Amino acid sequence: MLGISRASLREATRALVHSGLLAVRQGDGTYLVAVDGAAVTLSRKIMSSKTSEVLEVRRGLDASAVPLAAVRRTEADLTALRKALDDRQRSAEAGALDSFVEADLRFHMAVAQASHNELLIDLYASLNVPFRKSLGSAMGQGTKEHEAVYRAIERRDTEGATELALAIVARMEPPEHP
């Protein structure tokens, strides 16, 4: 159909898998993972970054996303934030780490989405996997702080919401050694 040999197609597929643009799932097929080589490069860099570096970037993203969310949020945004918080709480009470992490990530993505800034949303999404790694030890922590961020966003309190969000990130950072 393409006018090339199977061997050529197989080799091209291997090269695209190696570059991170395609993923092969045995018995399921070959899937497009990314359409942009720069996105693949960024993803690899993020995945190999230290947790402290990821948290530094997250602090910067939160400092931008949270005040925008407080100003631009809609009722639908508040509903998404509330649902994620409720799921987070239920998961913590049940000791369900995987669903706790998913709900926590959904909350932070909902904050980014409430900013209504597409670039911020994409940056947050690109950091989801490293954020996930940093949450394993945070099971059930920060419930009151997350609730306070929600309430500040609901009140459109940009300064309060930002201060609270940055305090959550600071709590996740390892103590500095002299």
Salt bridges, closest charged atoms under 4 A:
GLU11 OE1 - ARG14 NH1 3.18
ASP62 OD2 - ARG58 NE 3.66
GLU75 OE2 - ARG73 NH1 3.54
ASP77 OD2 - HIS116 NE2 2.67
ASP86 OD1 - ARG82 NE 3.12
ASP87 OD2 - LYS83 NZ 2.87
ASP87 OD1 - ARG90 NH2 2.52
ASP87 OD2 - ARG106 NH2 2.33
GLU102 OE2 - ARG132 NH1 2.07
ASP104 OD1 - ARG88 NE 2.58
ASP104 OD2 - HIS108 NE2 3.48
ASP104 OD1 - HIS146 NE2 3.11
GLU147 OE1 - ARG82 NH2 2.73
GLU147 OE2 - ARG151 NE 3.92
ASP157 OD2 - ARG155 NH2 3.37
GLU173 OE2 - ARG59 NH2 2.16
